[in-house]
């Protein structure tokens, strides 16, 4: 007969660590235990989005191992446009610099010209005949006519700060009715600004036969005789004693005089000055 075996009682669990009691720290001010600081609150982490997978399908006809020829044309066109753009860009800055420099130079030239006109005040000299005297008007019997025309010329310079230096050797011609009757040379002289001066001009007969109207006047006629006096000068402009260059000056005087036998009377005159 079989014996019944009593069941084995379960083993008690192993003893765990003994609970430790901690004494809270005592506040020295009032002798009461102080509470521990609260545990920091951890922020809830954001939920992660589930990763998604996309499947893109291309038709087999649109998949190329070699780029189509249209792409090569587009690339070539883009490359040419890019090169042309780089080649044209340097021209624009140079053009801007050129225009800017020209504008600055123009402004400076205008300022210098305005200062020159205001300070120097250049003006052309004006000429007039102050006196006309004839020498040897009546020749001896059988002698040719050799009259000398002695002109006293008056010159006025209205310039504010510009003077004139007249060179010697200029040509002077006295004409009547289109024919030259006397010629001569000018002498050198200087003239300051805002100054009026006079100079002598001697002309001698240039023709063997004088016009009849001139002969009658030399014999004592009181007829008014029209004459033209043309003088050519080489004139230098001076500022502050420095010669600023020379130019040719033509002076033309239309004269009407009477009584050439002695000191002639200048009835009317009109003189014009021109730089050439």
Secondary structure, 3 states (H helix, E strand, C coil): CCCCCCCCCCCCCCCCCCCCCCCCCECCCCCCECCCCCCCCCCCCCCCCCCCCCCCCCCHHHCCCCCCHHHHHHHHHHHHHHHHHHHHHHHHHHHHHHHHHHHHHHHHHHHHHHHHHHHCCCCCCEEEEEEEEEECCCCCCCCCCCCEEEEEEEEEECCCCCEEEECCCCEEEEEECCEEEEEEECCCEEECCCEEEEEEEEEEECCCCCCHHHHHHHCCCCCCEEEEEEEEEEEEEEECCEEEEEEEEEEEEEEEEECCCCEEEEEEEEEEEEEC
